[in-house]
C-alpha cells in the first residue's frame, strides 16, 4: 500500500526517511521491470516513482486535451459503427469491442446493454426475423454478450445454409426451364 501511495503522491517532502526512500526505490524497480528499453530510456534519469508514472501517463494517454479529442473520436466511431456486407458476426463483434475497450481505458464505460443494443440495431435487413425474435423473447439488458453472440452465430449459419440450398434450387429450376425450351413443340 505504501508503494501505491508513493507512486500516486510522490515522496513526501517533509519526511524523507530511510523507509520511504526504500519504498520509492522498490516502486521505481517495479515500474522499470515492466518497461521496454525504449520506454526506460525516457525515464531512466527520473528519481521518484510518481515522476516516472506521470511522464508515462502523459506519453501514452496524452494531455487532457488529447484525451478529450480521443474520447470524441472514439464516441463518433462507436455511433457510426456498422457491420460490413460480407462480415461475419464474430468478426463484427471483435471489431466493435475495440471501441468500448479504448473508451474504458480513457475513463468512459459503455454498458453491456448499450453494446447489445448497438449490435441489435446494426444487423442487416436480412436479419429482420431474428431481430424481432430477440426483441420480443430476450432481455437485452440482462443478456451477456457471449449469449447474444451465440444466438446470432447460430442464425448466421442458418442464413448461410439457406443461401446454399436456395442457390442449388435456382440452378435446377433454370436447367429445367432450358430443357422445356429445347423440347420440340409437337412433343408438347
Buried (B, 14 or more C-beta within 10 A) or exposed (E): EEBEBBBEEBBEEEEEEEEBEEBBEBBBEEBBEEBEEEBBEBBEEBEBBBBBBBBBEEEEBBEEEEEEEBBEEBBEBBEEBEBEEEBBBEEBBEEBEEBBEBBEEBEEEBEBEBBBEBBBEEBEEEBEEBBEEBEEEBEBEEBEBEEBBEBBBEBBEEBEEEEEEEEEEEEEEEEEEEEEEEEEEEEE
